[in-house]
Amino acid sequence: MNNQQSTTQKFIVLKVADYLLALPIVDVLKVVNCPASAYREFKNMGLVQLGRHTIRVLDLQGQFSSGDVSQVSTNPDFLIITRSLEGELWGIGVQETPNLMDLPLENRQSLPKFESQSGFLELVSHSAVVSNSEVTNTIFLLDIKRLLDVINNSHRQSLSNK
């Protein structure tokens, strides 16, 4: 194993609102184009039909603007497909093409814990600052377990309020 492999980890980097977010490649099953025809039929339920699979689509854009992870309001161009611990398929809808990126481990920092952590901070575990010759970007690392826990908890709360 060379030094480059031991000090970096691969991530799928996506842009949501004004944030760059990253999912570890080990949490990503597939990145696919999301045809409008596959999305249109179940749009109001936040679902998309891809082949024989029905996938729940998450709206991270909504999470960062209103604090609620809900169904996607516009047709996403791409879906980042992941799986819950229970084996359920989930898709994170994004408008821009996600990128594969090697992030140096030494650039990762744990985010501080806050007493009332809500919204955006509930979904991320670390940040990484990445610089190239022209631009410095902060990338927030999504924690898929936290993300799905937040969704399941908000779903349970909405059911109990009915």
Secondary structure as a PSIPRED ss2 file (coil, helix, strand):
# PSIPRED VFORMAT (PSIPRED V4.0)

   1 M C   1.000  0.000  0.000
   2 N C   1.000  0.000  0.000
   3 N H   0.000  1.000  0.000
   4 Q H   0.000  1.000  0.000
   5 Q H   0.000  1.000  0.000
   6 S H   0.000  1.000  0.000
   7 T H   0.000  1.000  0.000
   8 T E   0.000  0.000  1.000
   9 Q E   0.000  0.000  1.000
  10 K E   0.000  0.000  1.000
  11 F E   0.000  0.000  1.000
  12 I E   0.000  0.000  1.000
  13 V E   0.000  0.000  1.000
  14 L E   0.000  0.000  1.000
  15 K E   0.000  0.000  1.000
  16 V E   0.000  0.000  1.000
  17 A C   1.000  0.000  0.000
  18 D C   1.000  0.000  0.000
  19 Y E   0.000  0.000  1.000
  20 L E   0.000  0.000  1.000
  21 L E   0.000  0.000  1.000
  22 A E   0.000  0.000  1.000
  23 L E   0.000  0.000  1.000
  24 P E   0.000  0.000  1.000
  25 I H   0.000  1.000  0.000
  26 V H   0.000  1.000  0.000
  27 D H   0.000  1.000  0.000
  28 V C   1.000  0.000  0.000
  29 L C   1.000  0.000  0.000
  30 K E   0.000  0.000  1.000
  31 V E   0.000  0.000  1.000
  32 V E   0.000  0.000  1.000
  33 N E   0.000  0.000  1.000
  34 C C   1.000  0.000  0.000
  35 P C   1.000  0.000  0.000
  36 A H   0.000  1.000  0.000
  37 S H   0.000  1.000  0.000
  38 A H   0.000  1.000  0.000
  39 Y H   0.000  1.000  0.000
  40 R H   0.000  1.000  0.000
  41 E C   1.000  0.000  0.000
  42 F C   1.000  0.000  0.000
  43 K H   0.000  1.000  0.000
  44 N H   0.000  1.000  0.000
  45 M H   0.000  1.000  0.000
  46 G C   1.000  0.000  0.000
  47 L E   0.000  0.000  1.000
  48 V E   0.000  0.000  1.000
  49 Q E   0.000  0.000  1.000
  50 L E   0.000  0.000  1.000
  51 G C   1.000  0.000  0.000
  52 R C   1.000  0.000  0.000
  53 H E   0.000  0.000  1.000
  54 T E   0.000  0.000  1.000
  55 I E   0.000  0.000  1.000
  56 R E   0.000  0.000  1.000
  57 V E   0.000  0.000  1.000
  58 L E   0.000  0.000  1.000
  59 D E   0.000  0.000  1.000
  60 L H   0.000  1.000  0.000
  61 Q H   0.000  1.000  0.000
  62 G H   0.000  1.000  0.000
  63 Q H   0.000  1.000  0.000
  64 F H   0.000  1.000  0.000
  65 S H   0.000  1.000  0.000
  66 S H   0.000  1.000  0.000
  67 G C   1.000  0.000  0.000
  68 D C   1.000  0.000  0.000
  69 V C   1.000  0.000  0.000
  70 S E   0.000  0.000  1.000
  71 Q C   1.000  0.000  0.000
  72 V C   1.000  0.000  0.000
  73 S C   1.000  0.000  0.000
  74 T C   1.000  0.000  0.000
  75 N C   1.000  0.000  0.000
  76 P C   1.000  0.000  0.000
  77 D C   1.000  0.000  0.000
  78 F E   0.000  0.000  1.000
  79 L E   0.000  0.000  1.000
  80 I E   0.000  0.000  1.000
  81 I E   0.000  0.000  1.000
  82 T E   0.000  0.000  1.000
  83 R E   0.000  0.000  1.000
  84 S C   1.000  0.000  0.000
  85 L C   1.000  0.000  0.000
  86 E C   1.000  0.000  0.000
  87 G C   1.000  0.000  0.000
  88 E C   1.000  0.000  0.000
  89 L E   0.000  0.000  1.000
  90 W E   0.000  0.000  1.000
  91 G E   0.000  0.000  1.000
  92 I E   0.000  0.000  1.000
  93 G E   0.000  0.000  1.000
  94 V E   0.000  0.000  1.000
  95 Q C   1.000  0.000  0.000
  96 E C   1.000  0.000  0.000
  97 T C   1.000  0.000  0.000
  98 P C   1.000  0.000  0.000
  99 N E   0.000  0.000  1.000
 100 L E   0.000  0.000  1.000
 101 M E   0.000  0.000  1.000
 102 D E   0.000  0.000  1.000
 103 L E   0.000  0.000  1.000
 104 P E   0.000  0.000  1.000
 105 L H   0.000  1.000  0.000
 106 E H   0.000  1.000  0.000
 107 N H   0.000  1.000  0.000
 108 R E   0.000  0.000  1.000
 109 Q E   0.000  0.000  1.000
 110 S E   0.000  0.000  1.000
 111 L C   1.000  0.000  0.000
 112 P C   1.000  0.000  0.000
 113 K C   1.000  0.000  0.000
 114 F C   1.000  0.000  0.000
 115 E C   1.000  0.000  0.000
 116 S C   1.000  0.000  0.000
 117 Q C   1.000  0.000  0.000
 118 S C   1.000  0.000  0.000
 119 G C   1.000  0.000  0.000
 120 F H   0.000  1.000  0.000
 121 L H   0.000  1.000  0.000
 122 E H   0.000  1.000  0.000
 123 L H   0.000  1.000  0.000
 124 V E   0.000  0.000  1.000
 125 S E   0.000  0.000  1.000
 126 H E   0.000  0.000  1.000
 127 S E   0.000  0.000  1.000
 128 A E   0.000  0.000  1.000
 129 V E   0.000  0.000  1.000
 130 V E   0.000  0.000  1.000
 131 S E   0.000  0.000  1.000
 132 N C   1.000  0.000  0.000
 133 S C   1.000  0.000  0.000
 134 E C   1.000  0.000  0.000
 135 V C   1.000  0.000  0.000
 136 T E   0.000  0.000  1.000
 137 N E   0.000  0.000  1.000
 138 T E   0.000  0.000  1.000
 139 I E   0.000  0.000  1.000
 140 F E   0.000  0.000  1.000
 141 L E   0.000  0.000  1.000
 142 L E   0.000  0.000  1.000
 143 D C   1.000  0.000  0.000
 144 I H   0.000  1.000  0.000
 145 K H   0.000  1.000  0.000
 146 R H   0.000  1.000  0.000
 147 L H   0.000  1.000  0.000
 148 L H   0.000  1.000  0.000
 149 D H   0.000  1.000  0.000
 150 V H   0.000  1.000  0.000
 151 I H   0.000  1.000  0.000
 152 N H   0.000  1.000  0.000
 153 N H   0.000  1.000  0.000
 154 S H   0.000  1.000  0.000
 155 H H   0.000  1.000  0.000
 156 R H   0.000  1.000  0.000
 157 Q H   0.000  1.000  0.000
 158 S H   0.000  1.000  0.000
 159 L H   0.000  1.000  0.000
 160 S H   0.000  1.000  0.000
 161 N C   1.000  0.000  0.000
 162 K C   1.000  0.000  0.000
